[in-house]
Amino acid sequence: MITDFNAKTVYVEYLLDATGQKTTLVVETRLQLDQAEPDYEPDKVQALCDNLNRHREQNSYIDLIRLIRRI
């Protein structure tokens, strides 16, 4: 279960090709993801990533996780 409040929108994308199916969990966040920016908060980004990785471990169908910044 995704419990980090910085995950604003979550959805799944499927890629179907000759090698099979890949499932990507797409997570939108308001957090700055670019380390070079002054408002980057590494502790909050790391906490979100840790929470998403635990979620991925509990749901074997997820192949990838993609973070997107949405304001």
All heavy atoms as a GROMACS GRO file, in nm:
protein
  587
    1MET      N    1   0.083  -0.116   0.000
    1MET     CA    2   0.000   0.000   0.000
    1MET      C    3   0.089   0.125   0.000
    1MET      O    4   0.184   0.133   0.075
    1MET     CB    5  -0.091  -0.002   0.122
    1MET     CG    6  -0.169   0.126   0.140
    1MET     SD    7  -0.271   0.120   0.287
    1MET     CE    8  -0.428   0.108   0.209
    2ILE      N    9   0.056   0.218  -0.083
    2ILE     CA   10   0.131   0.344  -0.090
    2ILE      C   11   0.074   0.436   0.018
    2ILE      O   12  -0.042   0.473   0.014
    2ILE     CB   13   0.119   0.408  -0.229
    2ILE    CG1   14   0.177   0.312  -0.334
    2ILE    CG2   15   0.191   0.542  -0.233
    2ILE    CD1   16   0.154   0.354  -0.475
    3THR      N   17   0.160   0.471   0.114
    3THR     CA   18   0.114   0.552   0.227
    3THR      C   19   0.178   0.690   0.232
    3THR      O   20   0.137   0.772   0.313
    3THR     CB   21   0.143   0.479   0.359
    3THR    OG1   22   0.283   0.452   0.367
    3THR    CG2   23   0.065   0.349   0.368
    4ASP      N   24   0.276   0.716   0.150
    4ASP     CA   25   0.344   0.845   0.152
    4ASP      C   26   0.252   0.952   0.094
    4ASP      O   27   0.203   0.940  -0.018
    4ASP     CB   28   0.475   0.838   0.073
    4ASP     CG   29   0.564   0.958   0.096
    4ASP    OD1   30   0.520   1.070   0.064
    4ASP    OD2   31   0.675   0.939   0.147
    5PHE      N   32   0.228   1.058   0.170
    5PHE     CA   33   0.135   1.163   0.127
    5PHE      C   34   0.188   1.244   0.008
    5PHE      O   35   0.114   1.320  -0.052
    5PHE     CB   36   0.098   1.255   0.243
    5PHE     CG   37   0.213   1.342   0.291
    5PHE    CD1   38   0.231   1.469   0.239
    5PHE    CD2   39   0.302   1.295   0.386
    5PHE    CE1   40   0.337   1.548   0.282
    5PHE    CE2   41   0.407   1.373   0.430
    5PHE     CZ   42   0.425   1.500   0.378
    6ASN      N   43   0.315   1.228  -0.027
    6ASN     CA   44   0.370   1.299  -0.142
    6ASN      C   45   0.336   1.232  -0.275
    6ASN      O   46   0.362   1.287  -0.381
    6ASN     CB   47   0.522   1.314  -0.128
    6ASN     CG   48   0.556   1.418  -0.024
    6ASN    OD1   49   0.512   1.532  -0.032
    6ASN    ND2   50   0.634   1.379   0.076
    7ALA      N   51   0.279   1.113  -0.272
    7ALA     CA   52   0.229   1.048  -0.393
    7ALA      C   53   0.088   1.102  -0.418
    7ALA      O   54  -0.006   1.069  -0.347
    7ALA     CB   55   0.226   0.896  -0.375
    8LYS      N   56   0.074   1.189  -0.517
    8LYS     CA   57  -0.054   1.256  -0.541
    8LYS      C   58  -0.146   1.177  -0.633
    8LYS      O   59  -0.264   1.165  -0.608
    8LYS     CB   60  -0.030   1.396  -0.600
    8LYS     CG   61   0.045   1.487  -0.506
    8LYS     CD   62  -0.030   1.504  -0.375
    8LYS     CE   63   0.045   1.588  -0.277
    8LYS     NZ   64  -0.009   1.584  -0.144
    9THR      N   65  -0.093   1.126  -0.741
    9THR     CA   66  -0.171   1.047  -0.836
    9THR      C   67  -0.092   0.922  -0.871
    9THR      O   68   0.029   0.929  -0.892
    9THR     CB   69  -0.198   1.128  -0.965
    9THR    OG1   70  -0.261   1.251  -0.931
    9THR    CG2   71  -0.285   1.051  -1.062
   10VAL      N   72  -0.160   0.809  -0.876
   10VAL     CA   73  -0.094   0.682  -0.907
   10VAL      C   74  -0.177   0.610  -1.012
   10VAL      O   75  -0.299   0.600  -0.999
   10VAL     CB   76  -0.081   0.594  -0.780
   10VAL    CG1   77  -0.017   0.461  -0.812
   10VAL    CG2   78  -0.005   0.667  -0.670
   11TYR      N   79  -0.109   0.563  -1.116
   11TYR     CA   80  -0.179   0.483  -1.217
   11TYR      C   81  -0.081   0.384  -1.278
   11TYR      O   82   0.040   0.391  -1.255
   11TYR     CB   83  -0.246   0.570  -1.324
   11TYR     CG   84  -0.154   0.665  -1.397
   11TYR    CD1   85  -0.095   0.629  -1.518
   11TYR    CD2   86  -0.129   0.793  -1.348
   11TYR    CE1   87  -0.013   0.717  -1.586
   11TYR    CE2   88  -0.047   0.882  -1.415
   11TYR     CZ   89   0.011   0.843  -1.534
   11TYR     OH   90   0.093   0.931  -1.601
   12VAL      N   91  -0.133   0.289  -1.353
   12VAL     CA   92  -0.054   0.182  -1.411
   12VAL      C   93  -0.056   0.196  -1.562
   12VAL      O   94  -0.160   0.222  -1.622
   12VAL     CB   95  -0.108   0.043  -1.369
   12VAL    CG1   96  -0.033  -0.068  -1.437
   12VAL    CG2   97  -0.100   0.027  -1.218
   13GLU      N   98   0.062   0.179  -1.625
   13GLU     CA   99   0.073   0.173  -1.770
   13GLU      C  100   0.122   0.034  -1.808
   13GLU      O  101   0.203  -0.025  -1.738
   13GLU     CB  102   0.174   0.275  -1.821
   13GLU     CG  103   0.129   0.418  -1.810
   13GLU     CD  104   0.232   0.516  -1.865
   13GLU    OE1  105   0.348   0.476  -1.892
   13GLU    OE2  106   0.196   0.634  -1.880
   14TYR      N  107   0.074  -0.016  -1.920
   14TYR     CA  108   0.115  -0.147  -1.970
   14TYR      C  109   0.186  -0.130  -2.103
   14TYR      O  110   0.139  -0.056  -2.189
   14TYR     CB  111  -0.007  -0.238  -1.990
   14TYR     CG  112  -0.082  -0.263  -1.862
   14TYR    CD1  113  -0.196  -0.191  -1.831
   14TYR    CD2  114  -0.038  -0.360  -1.772
   14TYR    CE1  115  -0.265  -0.213  -1.713
   14TYR    CE2  116  -0.106  -0.383  -1.654
   14TYR     CZ  117  -0.220  -0.310  -1.625
   14TYR     OH  118  -0.287  -0.331  -1.508
   15LEU      N  119   0.297  -0.198  -2.120
   15LEU     CA  120   0.369  -0.203  -2.246
   15LEU      C  121   0.360  -0.345  -2.297
   15LEU      O  122   0.406  -0.439  -2.231
   15LEU     CB  123   0.516  -0.163  -2.227
   15LEU     CG  124   0.605  -0.182  -2.349
   15LEU    CD1  125   0.561  -0.090  -2.462
   15LEU    CD2  126   0.749  -0.157  -2.314
   16LEU      N  127   0.298  -0.361  -2.412
   16LEU     CA  128   0.284  -0.492  -2.474
   16LEU      C  129   0.370  -0.496  -2.598
   16LEU      O  130   0.355  -0.413  -2.688
   16LEU     CB  131   0.138  -0.519  -2.511
   16LEU     CG  132   0.038  -0.504  -2.396
   16LEU    CD1  133  -0.104  -0.512  -2.449
   16LEU    CD2  134   0.061  -0.610  -2.292
   17ASP      N  135   0.463  -0.590  -2.602
   17ASP     CA  136   0.546  -0.605  -2.722
   17ASP      C  137   0.576  -0.753  -2.744
   17ASP      O  138   0.519  -0.839  -2.677
   17ASP     CB  139   0.674  -0.521  -2.712
   17ASP     CG  140   0.763  -0.560  -2.595
   17ASP    OD1  141   0.744  -0.668  -2.537
   17ASP    OD2  142   0.854  -0.482  -2.562
   18ALA      N  143   0.666  -0.781  -2.835
   18ALA     CA  144   0.696  -0.920  -2.871
   18ALA      C  145   0.755  -0.999  -2.754
   18ALA      O  146   0.743  -1.122  -2.749
   18ALA     CB  147   0.794  -0.923  -2.989
   19THR      N  148   0.817  -0.931  -2.659
   19THR     CA  149   0.877  -1.002  -2.545
   19THR      C  150   0.779  -1.022  -2.431
   19THR      O  151   0.812  -1.086  -2.333
   19THR     CB  152   1.000  -0.924  -2.492
   19THR    OG1  153   0.956  -0.796  -2.446
   19THR    CG2  154   1.104  -0.906  -2.600
   20GLY      N  155   0.660  -0.967  -2.442
   20GLY     CA  156   0.561  -0.986  -2.337
   20GLY      C  157   0.506  -0.854  -2.287
   20GLY      O  158   0.501  -0.756  -2.359
   21GLN      N  159   0.467  -0.854  -2.161
   21GLN     CA  160   0.404  -0.737  -2.101
   21GLN      C  161   0.491  -0.682  -1.990
   21GLN      O  162   0.543  -0.756  -1.908
   21GLN     CB  163   0.269  -0.777  -2.044
   21GLN     CG  164   0.200  -0.665  -1.968
   21GLN     CD  165   0.065  -0.708  -1.914
   21GLN    OE1  166  -0.014  -0.766  -1.986
   21GLN    NE2  167   0.040  -0.680  -1.789
   22LYS      N  168   0.505  -0.551  -1.985
   22LYS     CA  169   0.574  -0.482  -1.876
   22LYS      C  170   0.472  -0.389  -1.810
   22LYS      O  171   0.395  -0.321  -1.878
   22LYS     CB  172   0.691  -0.398  -1.927
   22LYS     CG  173   0.799  -0.480  -1.993
   22LYS     CD  174   0.914  -0.499  -1.897
   22LYS     CE  175   1.031  -0.556  -1.971
   22LYS     NZ  176   1.061  -0.690  -1.938
   23THR      N  177   0.471  -0.386  -1.679
   23THR     CA  178   0.379  -0.304  -1.605
   23THR      C  179   0.458  -0.197  -1.531
   23THR      O  180   0.549  -0.228  -1.455
   23THR     CB  181   0.300  -0.390  -1.503
   23THR    OG1  182   0.236  -0.495  -1.574
   23THR    CG2  183   0.197  -0.307  -1.431
   24THR      N  184   0.420  -0.071  -1.554
   24THR     CA  185   0.487   0.043  -1.490
   24THR      C  186   0.388   0.112  -1.398
   24THR      O  187   0.279   0.150  -1.440
   24THR     CB  188   0.539   0.143  -1.595
   24THR    OG1  189   0.628   0.075  -1.683
   24THR    CG2  190   0.612   0.258  -1.530
   25LEU      N  191   0.429   0.130  -1.273
   25LEU     CA  192   0.352   0.208  -1.179
   25LEU      C  193   0.400   0.352  -1.192
   25LEU      O  194   0.516   0.382  -1.168
   25LEU     CB  195   0.374   0.158  -1.036
   25LEU     CG  196   0.294   0.228  -0.927
   25LEU    CD1  197   0.146   0.191  -0.940
   25LEU    CD2  198   0.346   0.190  -0.790
   26VAL      N  199   0.311   0.440  -1.235
   26VAL     CA  200   0.346   0.581  -1.255
   26VAL      C  201   0.293   0.660  -1.134
   26VAL      O  202   0.175   0.649  -1.100
   26VAL     CB  203   0.285   0.636  -1.386
   26VAL    CG1  204   0.325   0.781  -1.406
   26VAL    CG2  205   0.328   0.550  -1.504
   27VAL      N  206   0.382   0.736  -1.072
   27VAL     CA  207   0.346   0.811  -0.952
   27VAL      C  208   0.377   0.958  -0.977
   27VAL      O  209   0.490   0.995  -1.008
   27VAL     CB  210   0.425   0.760  -0.830
   27VAL    CG1  211   0.389   0.839  -0.706
   27VAL    CG2  212   0.400   0.611  -0.809
   28GLU      N  213   0.274   1.040  -0.962
   28GLU     CA  214   0.291   1.185  -0.975
   28GLU      C  215   0.309   1.244  -0.836
   28GLU      O  216   0.241   1.204  -0.741
   28GLU     CB  217   0.171   1.246  -1.044
   28GLU     CG  218   0.156   1.200  -1.187
   28GLU     CD  219   0.036   1.260  -1.258
   28GLU    OE1  220  -0.042   1.335  -1.193
   28GLU    OE2  221   0.020   1.232  -1.376
   29THR      N  222   0.400   1.339  -0.824
   29THR     CA  223   0.430   1.402  -0.697
   29THR      C  224   0.456   1.551  -0.718
   29THR      O  225   0.491   1.592  -0.829
   29THR     CB  226   0.552   1.336  -0.630
   29THR    OG1  227   0.577   1.398  -0.504
   29THR    CG2  228   0.677   1.344  -0.717
   30ARG      N  229   0.438   1.628  -0.613
   30ARG     CA  230   0.471   1.770  -0.619
   30ARG      C  231   0.616   1.795  -0.578
   30ARG      O  232   0.664   1.907  -0.586
   30ARG     CB  233   0.376   1.849  -0.530
   30ARG     CG  234   0.236   1.852  -0.584
   30ARG     CD  235   0.149   1.948  -0.506
   30ARG     NE  236   0.016   1.946  -0.561
   30ARG     CZ  237  -0.094   1.927  -0.491
   30ARG    NH1  238  -0.087   1.912  -0.361
   30ARG    NH2  239  -0.212   1.926  -0.549
   31LEU      N  240   0.684   1.693  -0.531
   31LEU     CA  241   0.823   1.707  -0.489
   31LEU      C  242   0.913   1.739  -0.608
   31LEU      O  243   0.892   1.687  -0.718
   31LEU     CB  244   0.874   1.579  -0.423
   31LEU     CG  245   0.812   1.540  -0.290
   31LEU    CD1  246   0.865   1.404  -0.247
   31LEU    CD2  247   0.842   1.645  -0.185
   32GLN      N  248   1.012   1.821  -0.584
   32GLN     CA  249   1.114   1.848  -0.685
   32GLN      C  250   1.201   1.723  -0.697
   32GLN      O  251   1.250   1.671  -0.597
   32GLN     CB  252   1.200   1.968  -0.642
   32GLN     CG  253   1.316   1.999  -0.732
   32GLN     CD  254   1.276   2.030  -0.873
   32GLN    OE1  255   1.285   1.945  -0.960
   32GLN    NE2  256   1.230   2.152  -0.895
   33LEU      N  257   1.219   1.673  -0.818
   33LEU     CA  258   1.296   1.551  -0.840
   33LEU      C  259   1.435   1.578  -0.894
   33LEU      O  260   1.517   1.487  -0.901
   33LEU     CB  261   1.219   1.458  -0.935
   33LEU     CG  262   1.080   1.415  -0.883
   33LEU    CD1  263   1.006   1.338  -0.991
   33LEU    CD2  264   1.093   1.335  -0.755
   34ASP      N  265   1.462   1.702  -0.931
   34ASP     CA  266   1.592   1.740  -0.986
   34ASP      C  267   1.683   1.786  -0.871
   34ASP      O  268   1.657   1.887  -0.806
   34ASP     CB  269   1.575   1.852  -1.087
   34ASP     CG  270   1.704   1.890  -1.157
   34ASP    OD1  271   1.813   1.844  -1.116
   34ASP    OD2  272   1.696   1.966  -1.255
   35GLN      N  273   1.790   1.712  -0.848
   35GLN     CA  274   1.881   1.742  -0.738
   35GLN      C  275   1.949   1.878  -0.751
   35GLN      O  276   1.993   1.935  -0.652
   35GLN     CB  277   1.988   1.633  -0.727
   35GLN     CG  278   1.933   1.498  -0.692
   35GLN     CD  279   2.040   1.392  -0.687
   35GLN    OE1  280   2.158   1.418  -0.706
   35GLN    NE2  281   2.000   1.269  -0.661
   36ALA      N  282   1.957   1.931  -0.869
   36ALA     CA  283   2.024   2.059  -0.891
   36ALA      C  284   1.937   2.179  -0.853
   36ALA      O  285   1.988   2.290  -0.841
   36ALA     CB  286   2.067   2.072  -1.037
   37GLU      N  287   1.811   2.156  -0.831
   37GLU     CA  288   1.720   2.266  -0.799
   37GLU      C  289   1.723   2.296  -0.648
   37GLU      O  290   1.739   2.206  -0.567
   37GLU     CB  291   1.577   2.231  -0.841
   37GLU     CG  292   1.560   2.221  -0.991
   37GLU     CD  293   1.586   2.352  -1.062
   37GLU    OE1  294   1.548   2.459  -1.009
   37GLU    OE2  295   1.644   2.348  -1.172
   38PRO      N  296   1.706   2.424  -0.610
   38PRO     CA  297   1.717   2.462  -0.469
   38PRO      C  298   1.607   2.405  -0.380
   38PRO      O  299   1.627   2.388  -0.260
   38PRO     CB  300   1.711   2.615  -0.471
   38PRO     CG  301   1.656   2.652  -0.603
   38PRO     CD  302   1.686   2.540  -0.698
   39ASP      N  303   1.490   2.374  -0.436
   39ASP     CA  304   1.382   2.321  -0.353
   39ASP      C  305   1.379   2.168  -0.346
   39ASP      O  306   1.283   2.109  -0.298
   39ASP     CB  307   1.247   2.375  -0.400
   39ASP     CG  308   1.216   2.342  -0.546
   39ASP    OD1  309   1.309   2.311  -0.622
   39ASP    OD2  310   1.096   2.350  -0.583
   40TYR      N  311   1.486   2.104  -0.391
   40TYR     CA  312   1.498   1.958  -0.382
   40TYR      C  313   1.512   1.918  -0.235
   40TYR      O  314   1.595   1.970  -0.163
   40TYR     CB  315   1.619   1.910  -0.463
   40TYR     CG  316   1.642   1.761  -0.454
   40TYR    CD1  317   1.558   1.672  -0.520
   40TYR    CD2  318   1.750   1.709  -0.383
   40TYR    CE1  319   1.580   1.536  -0.514
   40TYR    CE2  320   1.773   1.573  -0.376
   40TYR     CZ  321   1.688   1.487  -0.441
   40TYR     OH  322   1.709   1.352  -0.434
   41GLU      N  323   1.428   1.824  -0.190
   41GLU     CA  324   1.430   1.777  -0.052
   41GLU      C  325   1.463   1.628  -0.052
   41GLU      O  326   1.374   1.543  -0.064
   41GLU     CB  327   1.296   1.802   0.014
   41GLU     CG  328   1.259   1.949   0.022
   41GLU     CD  329   1.121   1.971   0.078
   41GLU    OE1  330   1.025   1.970  -0.002
   41GLU    OE2  331   1.110   1.986   0.200
   42PRO      N  332   1.593   1.594  -0.039
   42PRO     CA  333   1.635   1.455  -0.056
   42PRO      C  334   1.569   1.359   0.043
   42PRO      O  335   1.539   1.245   0.007
   42PRO     CB  336   1.786   1.460  -0.036
   42PRO     CG  337   1.814   1.589   0.031
   42PRO     CD  338   1.704   1.682  -0.008
   43ASP      N  339   1.545   1.400   0.165
   43ASP     CA  340   1.483   1.310   0.263
   43ASP      C  341   1.340   1.273   0.223
   43ASP      O  342   1.301   1.157   0.236
   43ASP     CB  343   1.484   1.373   0.402
   43ASP     CG  344   1.625   1.391   0.458
   43ASP    OD1  345   1.717   1.320   0.411
   43ASP    OD2  346   1.643   1.476   0.546
   44LYS      N  347   1.265   1.369   0.174
   44LYS     CA  348   1.127   1.342   0.133
   44LYS      C  349   1.123   1.256   0.007
   44LYS      O  350   1.040   1.166  -0.003
   44LYS     CB  351   1.051   1.472   0.110
   44LYS     CG  352   1.020   1.546   0.238
   44LYS     CD  353   0.938   1.670   0.211
   44LYS     CE  354   0.905   1.742   0.341
   44LYS     NZ  355   0.824   1.861   0.317
   45VAL      N  356   1.214   1.282  -0.087
   45VAL     CA  357   1.218   1.202  -0.210
   45VAL      C  358   1.258   1.059  -0.175
   45VAL      O  359   1.198   0.963  -0.225
   45VAL     CB  360   1.314   1.264  -0.314
   45VAL    CG1  361   1.333   1.172  -0.432
   45VAL    CG2  362   1.262   1.400  -0.360
   46GLN      N  363   1.356   1.043  -0.088
   46GLN     CA  364   1.401   0.909  -0.049
   46GLN      C  365   1.290   0.834   0.025
   46GLN      O  366   1.269   0.715   0.002
   46GLN     CB  367   1.527   0.916   0.038
   46GLN     CG  368   1.586   0.780   0.067
   46GLN     CD  369   1.626   0.705  -0.059
   46GLN    OE1  370   1.695   0.759  -0.144
   46GLN    NE2  371   1.583   0.581  -0.072
   47ALA      N  372   1.216   0.903   0.112
   47ALA     CA  373   1.106   0.839   0.183
   47ALA      C  374   0.999   0.791   0.085
   47ALA      O  375   0.945   0.680   0.099
   47ALA     CB  376   1.047   0.935   0.285
   48LEU      N  377   0.968   0.872  -0.015
   48LEU     CA  378   0.871   0.833  -0.117
   48LEU      C  379   0.921   0.711  -0.194
   48LEU      O  380   0.847   0.615  -0.215
   48LEU     CB  381   0.842   0.949  -0.212
   48LEU     CG  382   0.749   0.921  -0.329
   48LEU    CD1  383   0.613   0.871  -0.283
   48LEU    CD2  384   0.735   1.044  -0.417
   49CYS      N  385   1.046   0.714  -0.235
   49CYS     CA  386   1.103   0.601  -0.310
   49CYS      C  387   1.103   0.473  -0.227
   49CYS      O  388   1.070   0.365  -0.278
   49CYS     CB  389   1.245   0.634  -0.355
   49CYS     SG  390   1.252   0.758  -0.484
   50ASP      N  391   1.136   0.484  -0.099
   50ASP     CA  392   1.134   0.366  -0.011
   50ASP      C  393   0.994   0.309   0.000
   50ASP      O  394   0.974   0.188  -0.008
   50ASP     CB  395   1.187   0.402   0.128
   50ASP     CG  396   1.336   0.433   0.129
   50ASP    OD1  397   1.406   0.400   0.031
   50ASP    OD2  398   1.382   0.493   0.229
   51ASN      N  399   0.895   0.397   0.016
   51ASN     CA  400   0.757   0.352   0.025
   51ASN      C  401   0.712   0.284  -0.104
   51ASN      O  402   0.647   0.179  -0.101
   51ASN     CB  403   0.666   0.471   0.058
   51ASN     CG  404   0.522   0.431   0.078
   51ASN    OD1  405   0.436   0.468  -0.002
   51ASN    ND2  406   0.494   0.355   0.183
   52LEU      N  407   0.750   0.340  -0.218
   52LEU     CA  408   0.712   0.281  -0.347
   52LEU      C  409   0.782   0.148  -0.370
   52LEU      O  410   0.722   0.055  -0.424
   52LEU     CB  411   0.744   0.379  -0.460
   52LEU     CG  412   0.663   0.508  -0.459
   52LEU    CD1  413   0.712   0.602  -0.568
   52LEU    CD2  414   0.515   0.480  -0.472
   53ASN      N  415   0.907   0.136  -0.327
   53ASN     CA  416   0.977   0.008  -0.342
   53ASN      C  417   0.914  -0.100  -0.254
   53ASN      O  418   0.905  -0.215  -0.296
   53ASN     CB  419   1.126   0.026  -0.311
   53ASN     CG  420   1.200   0.086  -0.427
   53ASN    OD1  421   1.170   0.060  -0.542
   53ASN    ND2  422   1.297   0.170  -0.397
   54ARG      N  423   0.871  -0.065  -0.133
   54ARG     CA  424   0.802  -0.163  -0.049
   54ARG      C  425   0.671  -0.206  -0.116
   54ARG      O  426   0.636  -0.325  -0.116
   54ARG     CB  427   0.774  -0.104   0.090
   54ARG     CG  428   0.893  -0.106   0.182
   54ARG     CD  429   0.856  -0.073   0.325
   54ARG     NE  430   0.792   0.057   0.341
   54ARG     CZ  431   0.856   0.173   0.351
   54ARG    NH1  432   0.989   0.176   0.346
   54ARG    NH2  433   0.790   0.286   0.366
   55HIS      N  434   0.601  -0.111  -0.174
   55HIS     CA  435   0.477  -0.143  -0.246
   55HIS      C  436   0.506  -0.237  -0.364
   55HIS      O  437   0.432  -0.334  -0.385
   55HIS     CB  438   0.411  -0.014  -0.296
   55HIS     CG  439   0.284  -0.037  -0.371
   55HIS    ND1  440   0.167  -0.071  -0.308
   55HIS    CD2  441   0.255  -0.031  -0.503
   55HIS    CE1  442   0.072  -0.086  -0.398
   55HIS    NE2  443   0.122  -0.061  -0.518
   56ARG      N  444   0.614  -0.211  -0.434
   56ARG     CA  445   0.650  -0.295  -0.548
   56ARG      C  446   0.684  -0.437  -0.503
   56ARG      O  447   0.648  -0.535  -0.568
   56ARG     CB  448   0.769  -0.234  -0.622
   56ARG     CG  449   0.812  -0.313  -0.743
   56ARG     CD  450   0.928  -0.246  -0.811
   56ARG     NE  451   0.972  -0.328  -0.922
   56ARG     CZ  452   1.090  -0.321  -0.976
   56ARG    NH1  453   1.177  -0.233  -0.933
   56ARG    NH2  454   1.123  -0.398  -1.075
   57GLU      N  455   0.754  -0.450  -0.392
   57GLU     CA  456   0.788  -0.582  -0.339
   57GLU      C  457   0.664  -0.663  -0.303
   57GLU      O  458   0.662  -0.785  -0.316
   57GLU     CB  459   0.878  -0.569  -0.216
   57GLU     CG  460   1.017  -0.521  -0.250
   57GLU     CD  461   1.099  -0.485  -0.127
   57GLU    OE1  462   1.048  -0.498  -0.013
   57GLU    OE2  463   1.214  -0.444  -0.144
   58GLN      N  464   0.559  -0.596  -0.259
   58GLN     CA  465   0.435  -0.662  -0.219
   58GLN      C  466   0.346  -0.695  -0.340
   58GLN      O  467   0.252  -0.772  -0.327
   58GLN     CB  468   0.357  -0.575  -0.121
   58GLN     CG  469   0.428  -0.554   0.010
   58GLN     CD  470   0.361  -0.448   0.095
   58GLN    OE1  471   0.268  -0.380   0.054
   58GLN    NE2  472   0.411  -0.432   0.217
   59ASN      N  473   0.374  -0.635  -0.454
   59ASN     CA  474   0.293  -0.654  -0.575
   59ASN      C  475   0.384  -0.696  -0.688
   59ASN      O  476   0.439  -0.612  -0.760
   59ASN     CB  477   0.219  -0.523  -0.609
   59ASN     CG  478   0.121  -0.484  -0.502
   59ASN    OD1  479   0.012  -0.538  -0.495
   59ASN    ND2  480   0.161  -0.394  -0.414
   60SER      N  481   0.397  -0.824  -0.707
   60SER     CA  482   0.495  -0.878  -0.802
   60SER      C  483   0.464  -0.844  -0.948
   60SER      O  484   0.551  -0.859  -1.033
   60SER     CB  485   0.504  -1.029  -0.786
   60SER     OG  486   0.378  -1.088  -0.810
   61TYR      N  487   0.346  -0.796  -0.977
   61TYR     CA  488   0.311  -0.763  -1.116
   61TYR      C  489   0.376  -0.633  -1.163
   61TYR      O  490   0.378  -0.604  -1.282
   61TYR     CB  491   0.159  -0.756  -1.134
   61TYR     CG  492   0.094  -0.639  -1.064
   61TYR    CD1  493   0.078  -0.518  -1.129
   61TYR    CD2  494   0.051  -0.650  -0.933
   61TYR    CE1  495   0.019  -0.410  -1.065
   61TYR    CE2  496  -0.008  -0.543  -0.868
   61TYR     CZ  497  -0.024  -0.423  -0.934
   61TYR     OH  498  -0.081  -0.317  -0.870
   62ILE      N  499   0.428  -0.552  -1.072
   62ILE     CA  500   0.488  -0.424  -1.109
   62ILE      C  501   0.633  -0.446  -1.150
   62ILE      O  502   0.714  -0.494  -1.071
   62ILE     CB  503   0.482  -0.324  -0.992
   62ILE    CG1  504   0.336  -0.299  -0.953
   62ILE    CG2  505   0.552  -0.194  -1.029
   62ILE    CD1  506   0.321  -0.218  -0.825
   63ASP      N  507   0.665  -0.411  -1.275
   63ASP     CA  508   0.801  -0.427  -1.325
   63ASP      C  509   0.886  -0.302  -1.300
   63ASP      O  510   1.004  -0.312  -1.271
   63ASP     CB  511   0.799  -0.456  -1.476
   63ASP     CG  512   0.729  -0.587  -1.506
   63ASP    OD1  513   0.767  -0.689  -1.447
   63ASP    OD2  514   0.634  -0.585  -1.587
   64LEU      N  515   0.825  -0.185  -1.315
   64LEU     CA  516   0.898  -0.058  -1.303
   64LEU      C  517   0.816   0.044  -1.227
   64LEU      O  518   0.694   0.035  -1.221
   64LEU     CB  519   0.927  -0.001  -1.443
   64LEU     CG  520   1.005  -0.088  -1.540
   64LEU    CD1  521   0.992  -0.032  -1.680
   64LEU    CD2  522   1.149  -0.095  -1.498
   65ILE      N  523   0.886   0.143  -1.170
   65ILE     CA  524   0.820   0.258  -1.109
   65ILE      C  525   0.876   0.383  -1.175
   65ILE      O  526   0.997   0.396  -1.192
   65ILE     CB  527   0.846   0.265  -0.957
   65ILE    CG1  528   0.786   0.141  -0.889
   65ILE    CG2  529   0.787   0.392  -0.899
   65ILE    CD1  530   0.819   0.131  -0.742
   66ARG      N  531   0.786   0.474  -1.213
   66ARG     CA  532   0.829   0.600  -1.273
   66ARG      C  533   0.771   0.716  -1.193
   66ARG      O  534   0.650   0.722  -1.170
   66ARG     CB  535   0.783   0.609  -1.418
   66ARG     CG  536   0.831   0.736  -1.486
   66ARG     CD  537   0.802   0.738  -1.632
   66ARG     NE  538   0.687   0.654  -1.664
   66ARG     CZ  539   0.611   0.669  -1.771
   66ARG    NH1  540   0.638   0.764  -1.857
   66ARG    NH2  541   0.509   0.591  -1.794
   67LEU      N  542   0.858   0.806  -1.150
   67LEU     CA  543   0.815   0.927  -1.078
   67LEU      C  544   0.806   1.043  -1.176
   67LEU      O  545   0.894   1.063  -1.258
   67LEU     CB  546   0.914   0.963  -0.969
   67LEU     CG  547   0.913   0.881  -0.842
   67LEU    CD1  548   1.028   0.925  -0.751
   67LEU    CD2  549   0.782   0.894  -0.770
   68ILE      N  550   0.699   1.120  -1.164
   68ILE     CA  551   0.677   1.238  -1.247
   68ILE      C  552   0.642   1.354  -1.156
   68ILE      O  553   0.558   1.340  -1.066
   68ILE     CB  554   0.562   1.216  -1.347
   68ILE    CG1  555   0.591   1.100  -1.439
   68ILE    CG2  556   0.532   1.342  -1.425
   68ILE    CD1  557   0.477   1.064  -1.529
   69ARG      N  558   0.704   1.467  -1.179
   69ARG     CA  559   0.670   1.586  -1.101
   69ARG      C  560   0.554   1.659  -1.168
   69ARG      O  561   0.557   1.692  -1.285
   69ARG     CB  562   0.788   1.680  -1.091
   69ARG     CG  563   0.754   1.800  -1.003
   69ARG     CD  564   0.872   1.884  -0.970
   69ARG     NE  565   0.834   1.982  -0.867
   69ARG     CZ  566   0.876   2.105  -0.864
   69ARG    NH1  567   0.960   2.148  -0.956
   69ARG    NH2  568   0.837   2.187  -0.769
   70ARG      N  569   0.450   1.682  -1.090
   70ARG     CA  570   0.332   1.757  -1.134
   70ARG      C  571   0.302   1.861  -1.028
   70ARG      O  572   0.289   1.829  -0.912
   70ARG     CB  573   0.210   1.669  -1.150
   70ARG     CG  574   0.223   1.567  -1.259
   70ARG     CD  575   0.188   1.626  -1.393
   70ARG     NE  576   0.174   1.519  -1.490
   70ARG     CZ  577   0.252   1.505  -1.594
   70ARG    NH1  578   0.348   1.589  -1.617
   70ARG    NH2  579   0.235   1.406  -1.677
   71ILE      N  580   0.291   1.985  -1.070
   71ILE     CA  581   0.263   2.093  -0.974
   71ILE      C  582   0.115   2.124  -0.975
   71ILE      O  583   0.046   2.116  -1.068
   71ILE     CB  584   0.345   2.218  -1.009
   71ILE    CG1  585   0.492   2.183  -0.997
   71ILE    CG2  586   0.309   2.332  -0.919
   71ILE    CD1  587   0.586   2.293  -1.038
   0.00000   0.00000   0.00000
